[in-house]
Amino acid sequence: MIEEYTVEAIRRALARDPRVGELELDVEVDEEAIRVTGTLPTEQRRDAVTEVLEERFPNHRVENATAVLSPEAPPDEEVVG
Amino acid sequence: MIRIAAAGDLHYGVDSAGRMRPALADLDDHADILCLAGDLTTRGRPEEAEVLARELADAPVPVVAVLGNHDYHTDQQQEVTEILERAGARVLEGTSLVHEVNGVRVGIAGVKGFGGGFAGASGSEFGEPEMKLFMRVTIDAANRLDAALTEMDADLKIALMHFSPIPETLEGEPLEIYPFLGSYLLAEPLDKHRVDLALHGHAHRGDEHGETPGGVPVRNVAQHVLEAPYKVYSLDPENAERRDRSDATIGS
């Protein structure tokens, strides 16, 4: 498949699969590997990215470089007006 | 000062239990009201909303929310709304409310909004029925935001949306998807009503800061942008009052 179409097929899989359900992940692909970056809300969904892509694209190596949001980061404050 | 805590794009799932608890536990030390800017769930399923509702039920400050596109995905947005409201949150859609904080009437008008693009590059209500319908959804949302702001009698005016009213807070997103991320039509009512702060989410790769053409501060509060569970925006009601007096003078 042409690379650009593969990127969208991957993005579609990540958005539609209920284990992930994320639209705003960045995807790069070449003949051997899929690399995914972006931020996910939980560890489980981060793991699910690898799981879904390994199932759907078994001929590619999956590099899951996504991050997980910290639930405990201290609150920042800004005076707006 | 009035302290507004804000966050968007929580994307709660059944695997999210407890994610907001640490942030909510001492929220009243930092803020007077919590605003949630949509995408509260991942797929808009009631069981996802239930997980968040259990945590919001214990929030020590009033919680005001709008839904986002993710909350509509399985066509159960009404149930999602009801679950969150049963937990004590108020979910706005073309509606407003006023909370009094230390004698200051803090008004919040909310609408999910929709896409369309921005001035000079916006879609038009023209051509195929599908295109006209797309733009009418946005026009209708902007009109409902205008109506909600019109009816709101408050000292401080806050607008809460999911989609963005300006392109500046989308910077970092691919330019090609801007029309799916917001519309300038949502900015017009903010300037018309001299809103003190506009909040939105939706654009995970966007920028936090921007302002409307008329100078209303706009903040993209997607948790991905904040890199924190929420952020606090402090507003001085006396400054808002001075702005209103100045507008009245210019208008007279």
Interface residues (C-beta under 8 A of the other chain):
Chain A: P18 G21 E22 E24 D26 G38 T39 P41 T42 Q44 R45 L69 S70 P71 E72 A73 P74 P75 D76 E77 E78 V79 V80 G81
Chain B: M1 R3 A5 L10 H11 Y12 G13 D15 S16 G18 R19 M20 R21 P22 A23 H30 A31 T42 R43 H70 H73 D196 L197 H204 R205 P217 R219 Q223 H224 L226 E227 A228 P229 Y230 K231 V232 Y233 S234 L235 D236 N239 A240 R243
